[in-house]
Amino acid sequence: MMNRDNDPNRWSYDTVDRPEGVRMFSPAWFKYHWAVQSSRKRLGRLLYIACGLILLAGWLTVTMLFGRNLETNEASNSRFSAHVENGLLPPPPDRIGTLFLVGQLNSFDPFSRNLNLDWTAIQVSQPIDTSDILKTQIDIDRREDTVPLAMFRDVLAVPDLETNITDYQPYRVQNPHVKPVGFLGLTQFDQINTNIGMGQRSTNFWSQPEFGYPFDVFQGKITWVAANNDTITATGRPGTDVQAISGAILTDSLLNMKVRYQVNPTCLYDDAAGCDLVIQLWVTRTGLVKFCVFVVFGINWFVTIALFSLTGESLLLNRHNILESTDIFAVCFSALFALPSVRSLLPGVPGYGCALDLLGILPNMIIITLCTVFFAISRLRLRYRHRAAAAAAAKDQ
C-alpha cells in the first residue's frame, strides 16, 4: 500500500525540505512552488483551465470588436461621408438644404437578391453644420414636417422650360405620365416600401454574389425624384416643382449583413443636368461571418489532414498498432457526417456549389471518404489474417 512516505510523486510536504532563506517571489521561490504543484498534478489542471478561459475570453473579445464595428458602420450611414465615396466630391455647403430621405433597413434576401427598405422624408429643423461637412451627422430626431411630396422612382428630372420662373431653374419629371410610387408628408406616418434588386458588383471570383461567400458583394441602385404635390394639384401639371433632396440616411441594421451606400444629390451641383437623388447601395457580409467561415474552414482542414496522416502512417508505413489499438474507422465514419453539419451552422451560407465548397467541404469529404474506405478494407484484411493465424495455431495443436 502506497502511503505518504513511499509516494514517488511526492515532492515535499514538510517545511524541512523547503529551501531556507528564500525570498518570496524570487526565482528560487517560483521554482520550488512550480515543482510542488507539478508533483501534486495541479499544474496540468491549472494549465488546461487557463487555456479554456483564454479561448473563451478571446472569442468574446472578437465578438465584441465585430459588434463595435457594426455600430460604427451604422453611425457612418447618417454622415455626409457617405456622399463622397468613389471620388465623388462633397456638395457645396451653401447648396445643402434641409430635406432628406430616411431609409429603414428591413431585410435582405441573398437568394432572391432583394433589399427591402421603408422610406420616409424629413425636414431637418436646424441648419446643417458645414464647417466639416464630412463629419456632420444628420440628426433625424430633430425634424419638422415636410411639404407633401409625390415620390417618383427610377426617373429623371429635367429643366422645366414651360414655366415663367426666372429666379431659379425649376425642374420637372422627364416623363410626366409616370405615376408616383407613393406620397410622403401628407401625414406624420407616411412611408414607402421598396424592394431593390441587387446584382453583382464585379466579375471577380471572390466578390460574385453567393459564389464568393463570405466575400461576395451585392450592388443595387435606386433613384428618387420628389415633386411638390400641392403645386401639382394647383397647376394640374404632373411631376412639376421638383424639390432638391440634400441626401439620404440609412437606419437600423441587418443580421450578418453590412449595408454601405453612396449618395449623389444632383440638385446640389451646378453642373448637373437634372435634379434627382441617386443612391448606390452595397451589401456585404459582416466581419463576424467571415471570421466564423475562417474558423470552420481551418477546423475542417485540420481534421482532414489529421485523418489523412493517420491513414498514411497506419497503411503505408505499416503502423499496425494504430490500426489495431484505435478505432480510426469509426472516427472517419463520424467525420463524414460531422463536417457537412458544421457547414450548415454558418450564418447565411448559400447552397452547395460556392467557393467554400470547392476549396473546403468537397475536398474534405472526398479525402475522408477515401480514408474511411481504406480503413474498412484494412480492418477486414486484418480480421482475416487473425482468423487465419488462429486456425493455423489450432491446426498445429
BALUMVEX-960522 format. One record per residue (C-alpha): residue number from 1; residue in one letter; x, y, z negated. Coordinates in steps of 0.2 Angstrom, whole numbers, plus 5000, padded with zeros to 4 digits. Each point is the difference from the previous one (the first is absolute). Example, Ala and Ser with C-alpha at 12.3 -4.5 7.8 and 13.67 -1.06 7.14 Angstrom:
# residues 2
REC num residuo east north   up
REC   1       a 5062  4978 4961
REC   2       s 5006  5017 5003
END
This chain:
# residues 397
REC num residuo east north   up
REC   1       m 5000  5000 5000
REC   2       m 5007  5017 5005
REC   3       n 5000  5013 4987
REC   4       r 5007  5017 4997
REC   5       d 5018  4994 4997
REC   6       n 5002  4989 5015
REC   7       d 4991  5010 5013
REC   8       p 5012  5003 5014
REC   9       n 4990  5015 5007
REC  10       r 5001  5009 4983
REC  11       w 5011  5015 5000
REC  12       s 5000  5007 4983
REC  13       y 4986  5003 4988
REC  14       d 5012  5004 4986
REC  15       t 5007  5017 4996
REC  16       v 5017  4991 4997
REC  17       d 5002  4996 5019
REC  18       r 4996  5018 5005
REC  19       p 5014  5011 5005
REC  20       e 5005  5011 4985
REC  21       g 5003  5019 5001
REC  22       v 4991  5002 5017
REC  23       r 4992  5016 5003
REC  24       m 4982  5000 5005
REC  25       f 4997  5002 5019
REC  26       s 5018  4997 5003
REC  27       p 5005  4988 5014
REC  28       a 5004  4986 4987
REC  29       w 4983  5003 4992
REC  30       f 4991  4998 5017
REC  31       k 5011  4985 5004
REC  32       y 4995  4991 4984
REC  33       h 4981  5004 5001
REC  34       w 5000  4994 5019
REC  35       a 5008  4984 4995
REC  36       v 4988  4997 4986
REC  37       q 4985  5004 5011
REC  38       s 5007  4988 5013
REC  39       s 5002  4986 4987
REC  40       r 4982  5002 4995
REC  41       k 4994  5000 5018
REC  42       r 4992  5017 4998
REC  43       l 5010  5008 5013
REC  44       g 4992  4991 5014
REC  45       r 4983  5004 4994
REC  46       l 5004  5018 4998
REC  47       l 5007  5001 5017
REC  48       y 4985  4992 5009
REC  49       i 4988  5011 4990
REC  50       a 5010  5016 5004
REC  51       c 5001  4995 5019
REC  52       g 4981  4998 5000
REC  53       l 4997  5017 4992
REC  54       i 5012  5008 5012
REC  55       l 4991  4992 5015
REC  56       l 4983  5006 4993
REC  57       a 5007  5017 4996
REC  58       g 5007  5001 5018
REC  59       w 4984  4995 5008
REC  60       l 4990  5013 4990
REC  61       t 5012  5013 5004
REC  62       v 4999  4997 5019
REC  63       t 4981  5000 4999
REC  64       m 5000  5016 4991
REC  65       l 5012  5008 5012
REC  66       f 4989  4995 5015
REC  67       g 4985  5007 4991
REC  68       r 5009  5016 4997
REC  69       n 5004  5000 5019
REC  70       l 4982  4998 5004
REC  71       e 4995  5015 4989
REC  72       t 5013  5011 5008
REC  73       n 4994  4995 5018
REC  74       e 4982  5004 4994
REC  75       a 5005  5017 4994
REC  76       s 5010  5004 5016
REC  77       n 4984  4997 5010
REC  78       s 4993  5016 4993
REC  79       r 5015  5011 5004
REC  80       f 5004  5010 5016
REC  81       s 5016  4989 5002
REC  82       a 4988  4988 5009
REC  83       h 4998  5013 5014
REC  84       v 5019  5000 5005
REC  85       e 5004  4982 5003
REC  86       n 5008  4995 5017
REC  87       g 5007  5017 5003
REC  88       l 4984  5010 4999
REC  89       l 5003  5017 4993
REC  90       p 4990  5007 4986
REC  91       p 4986  5012 5005
REC  92       p 5002  5019 4998
REC  93       p 4996  5004 4982
REC  94       d 4989  5015 5005
REC  95       r 4989  4988 5011
REC  96       i 4996  4988 4986
REC  97       g 4982  5001 4995
REC  98       t 4990  4992 4986
REC  99       l 4990  4987 5010
REC 100       f 5006  4982 4998
REC 101       l 4994  4982 5003
REC 102       v 5001  4987 4986
REC 103       g 5001  4982 5005
REC 104       q 4997  4987 4986
REC 105       l 5008  4983 5004
REC 106       n 4987  4986 4999
REC 107       s 5008  4985 5007
REC 108       f 5011  4993 5014
REC 109       d 4998  4983 5008
REC 110       p 5016  4994 5008
REC 111       f 4991  4987 5010
REC 112       s 4988  5011 5009
REC 113       r 5012  5015 4998
REC 114       n 4987  5012 4994
REC 115       l 5003  5014 4987
REC 116       n 4985  5006 4992
REC 117       l 4999  5018 4993
REC 118       d 4987  5012 4993
REC 119       w 5002  5018 5006
REC 120       t 4995  5015 4991
REC 121       a 5004  5019 5003
REC 122       i 5006  5012 4986
REC 123       q 5002  5018 4999
REC 124       v 5015  5004 4989
REC 125       s 4995  5013 4987
REC 126       q 5017  5007 4998
REC 127       p 5013  5006 5013
REC 128       i 5013  4988 5005
REC 129       d 5017  5002 4993
REC 130       t 5011  5003 5015
REC 131       s 5017  5004 4991
REC 132       d 5005  4982 5003
REC 133       i 4987  4993 5011
REC 134       l 5007  4982 5001
REC 135       k 4998  4998 4981
REC 136       t 4983  5007 4999
REC 137       q 4987  4988 4994
REC 138       i 4982  5003 5004
REC 139       d 4989  4999 4985
REC 140       i 4984  4993 5005
REC 141       d 4992  5003 4982
REC 142       r 5000  5019 5003
REC 143       r 4989  5002 5015
REC 144       e 4984  5008 5007
REC 145       d 4986  4995 5011
REC 146       t 5004  5002 5018
REC 147       v 4989  5006 5014
REC 148       p 4990  4987 5009
REC 149       l 5011  4991 5012
REC 150       a 4996  4989 5015
REC 151       m 5014  4987 5001
REC 152       f 5005  4994 5017
REC 153       r 5012  4985 5001
REC 154       d 5013  4996 5013
REC 155       v 4996  5016 5010
REC 156       l 5010  5015 5005
REC 157       a 4996  5019 4997
REC 158       v 5004  5012 5013
REC 159       p 4999  5019 5002
REC 160       d 4982  5006 5001
REC 161       l 4999  5011 5015
REC 162       e 4981  5003 5000
REC 163       t 5000  5012 4985
REC 164       n 5003  5018 4998
REC 165       i 5011  4999 4985
REC 166       t 5017  5009 5002
REC 167       d 5006  5001 4982
REC 168       y 5006  4982 5000
REC 169       q 5000  4985 5012
REC 170       p 4985  4990 4997
REC 171       y 4999  4981 5004
REC 172       r 4987  4988 5005
REC 173       v 4999  4981 5002
REC 174       q 5007  4995 5017
REC 175       n 4985  4989 5004
REC 176       p 4985  5009 4991
REC 177       h 4988  4985 5004
REC 178       v 5009  4989 4988
REC 179       k 4990  4999 4984
REC 180       p 5009  5002 4983
REC 181       v 5003  4984 4990
REC 182       g 4994  5009 4984
REC 183       f 4998  5016 4990
REC 184       l 5010  5006 4985
REC 185       g 4995  5015 4989
REC 186       l 4982  4998 5001
REC 187       t 5000  4993 4982
REC 188       q 5013  4997 4987
REC 189       f 4999  4981 5003
REC 190       d 5002  5000 5019
REC 191       q 5013  4988 5007
REC 192       i 5004  4991 5016
REC 193       n 5006  4982 5000
REC 194       t 5012  4995 5014
REC 195       n 5009  4984 5006
REC 196       i 5017  5004 5008
REC 197       g 5007  4986 5011
REC 198       m 5018  4997 4996
REC 199       g 5012  4993 5013
REC 200       q 5019  4997 5001
REC 201       r 5012  5014 4998
REC 202       s 5014  4992 5010
REC 203       t 5005  4984 5009
REC 204       n 5013  4997 4987
REC 205       f 5001  4982 4994
REC 206       w 4999  5004 4982
REC 207       s 4986  5014 5001
REC 208       q 4987  4991 5010
REC 209       p 4984  4999 4990
REC 210       e 4998  4984 4991
REC 211       f 5014  4991 5010
REC 212       g 5013  5011 4991
REC 213       y 4993  4997 4982
REC 214       p 5005  5008 4988
REC 215       f 5008  5013 5011
REC 216       d 4986  5003 5012
REC 217       v 4994  5017 5004
REC 218       f 4982  5005 5005
REC 219       q 4997  5016 5009
REC 220       g 4984  5010 5004
REC 221       k 4994  5017 5004
REC 222       i 4984  5010 4998
REC 223       t 4996  5018 5006
REC 224       w 4988  5011 4992
REC 225       v 4991  5016 5006
REC 226       a 4989  5010 4988
REC 227       a 4987  5012 5007
REC 228       n 4989  5012 4990
REC 229       n 4983  4992 5000
REC 230       d 4991  5017 4995
REC 231       t 5008  5008 5016
REC 232       i 4995  4985 5010
REC 233       t 4982  5001 4994
REC 234       a 4999  5019 5002
REC 235       t 5007  5000 5018
REC 236       g 4994  4984 5006
REC 237       r 5017  4996 5007
REC 238       p 5006  4983 4994
REC 239       g 5018  4999 4995
REC 240       t 5003  5019 4998
REC 241       d 5009  5010 4987
REC 242       v 5014  4987 4996
REC 243       q 5007  5002 4983
REC 244       a 5019  4999 4996
REC 245       i 5004  4985 4989
REC 246       s 5017  5003 4991
REC 247       g 5003  4982 4996
REC 248       a 4995  4984 4992
REC 249       i 5002  4991 4984
REC 250       l 4999  4981 4996
REC 251       t 4995  4994 4983
REC 252       d 4999  4984 4991
REC 253       s 5011  4985 5005
REC 254       l 4998  4982 5007
REC 255       l 5005  4984 4992
REC 256       n 5017  4994 5007
REC 257       m 4999  5013 5014
REC 258       k 5009  5017 5001
REC 259       v 4992  5013 5012
REC 260       r 5010  5015 5007
REC 261       y 4994  5013 5012
REC 262       q 5005  5015 5010
REC 263       v 4989  5014 5003
REC 264       n 5000  5012 5015
REC 265       p 4988  5015 4997
REC 266       t 5001  5008 5018
REC 267       c 4990  5015 4995
REC 268       l 5014  5006 4989
REC 269       y 5013  5001 5014
REC 270       d 5000  5014 5013
REC 271       d 5006  4990 5014
REC 272       a 4987  4987 4998
REC 273       a 4987  4997 5014
REC 274       g 4986  4995 4989
REC 275       c 4993  5000 4982
REC 276       d 4999  4983 4993
REC 277       l 5007  4989 4986
REC 278       v 5010  4985 5006
REC 279       i 5004  4988 4986
REC 280       q 5012  4986 5003
REC 281       l 5000  4986 4987
REC 282       w 5012  4985 4996
REC 283       v 4996  4986 4989
REC 284       t 5014  4989 4993
REC 285       r 5002  4987 4987
REC 286       t 5005  5006 4982
REC 287       g 5018  4997 4993
REC 288       l 4992  4988 4988
REC 289       v 4994  4989 5014
REC 290       k 5017  5000 5009
REC 291       f 5008  4995 4983
REC 292       c 4988  4986 4997
REC 293       v 5004  4993 5018
REC 294       f 5018  5001 4997
REC 295       v 4999  4990 4984
REC 296       v 4989  4987 5008
REC 297       f 5011  4999 5015
REC 298       g 5016  4998 4989
REC 299       i 4992  4987 4989
REC 300       n 4994  4989 5015
REC 301       w 5017  5000 5008
REC 302       f 5008  4996 4983
REC 303       v 4989  4985 4998
REC 304       t 5002  4995 5018
REC 305       i 5019  5001 4999
REC 306       a 5001  4991 4983
REC 307       l 4989  4985 5007
REC 308       f 5010  5000 5016
REC 309       s 5017  4999 4990
REC 310       l 4993  4986 4989
REC 311       t 4995  4991 5016
REC 312       g 5017  5001 5007
REC 313       e 5009  4996 4984
REC 314       s 4990  4984 4997
REC 315       l 4998  4994 5018
REC 316       l 5015  5005 5010
REC 317       l 5013  5000 4986
REC 318       n 4992  4984 4992
REC 319       r 4997  5008 4983
REC 320       h 4988  4985 4995
REC 321       n 4999  5006 4982
REC 322       i 4990  5015 5006
REC 323       l 4988  4989 5010
REC 324       e 4998  4988 4986
REC 325       s 5000  5010 4984
REC 326       t 4989  5015 5006
REC 327       d 4983  4999 5009
REC 328       i 5005  5012 5014
REC 329       f 4987  4993 5011
REC 330       a 4986  5006 4989
REC 331       v 5009  5018 4999
REC 332       c 5000  5001 5019
REC 333       f 4982  4994 5001
REC 334       s 4995  5013 4987
REC 335       a 5009  5014 5009
REC 336       l 4990  4997 5016
REC 337       f 4985  5006 4992
REC 338       a 5007  5013 4988
REC 339       l 5009  5011 5013
REC 340       p 4984  5003 5011
REC 341       s 4990  5004 4984
REC 342       v 5013  5013 4995
REC 343       r 4998  5008 5016
REC 344       s 4981  5002 4997
REC 345       l 5004  5010 4984
REC 346       l 5008  5014 5010
REC 347       p 4990  5016 5000
REC 348       g 4992  5004 5017
REC 349       v 5009  4986 5009
REC 350       p 4994  4998 5018
REC 351       g 4996  4983 5009
REC 352       y 5013  4988 5005
REC 353       g 5011  5004 5013
REC 354       c 5008  5016 4994
REC 355       a 5019  5003 4998
REC 356       l 5000  4994 4982
REC 357       d 4994  4983 5006
REC 358       l 5012  4999 5014
REC 359       l 5015  5005 4989
REC 360       g 4995  4992 4984
REC 361       i 4985  4989 4998
REC 362       l 5000  4989 5015
REC 363       p 5019  4996 4999
REC 364       n 4998  4997 4982
REC 365       m 4986  4987 5003
REC 366       i 5009  4992 5015
REC 367       i 5016  4997 4989
REC 368       i 4991  4994 4985
REC 369       t 4989  4989 5010
REC 370       l 5016  4992 5008
REC 371       c 5008  4998 4983
REC 372       t 4984  4992 4993
REC 373       v 5000  4987 5015
REC 374       f 5019  4996 4998
REC 375       f 4997  4998 4981
REC 376       a 4985  4988 5003
REC 377       i 5010  4989 5012
REC 378       s 5015  5000 4989
REC 379       r 4989  4995 4985
REC 380       l 4993  4986 5010
REC 381       r 5016  4994 5006
REC 382       l 5007  5001 4982
REC 383       r 4985  4990 4993
REC 384       y 5003  4987 5014
REC 385       r 5019  4998 4995
REC 386       h 4995  4998 4982
REC 387       r 4988  4986 5004
REC 388       a 5013  4992 5011
REC 389       a 5013  5001 4987
REC 390       a 4988  4993 4987
REC 391       a 4995  4985 5011
REC 392       a 5018  4996 5004
REC 393       a 5004  5000 4981
REC 394       a 4985  4989 4997
REC 395       k 5006  4988 5014
REC 396       d 5018  4999 4993
REC 397       q 4993  4995 4983
END
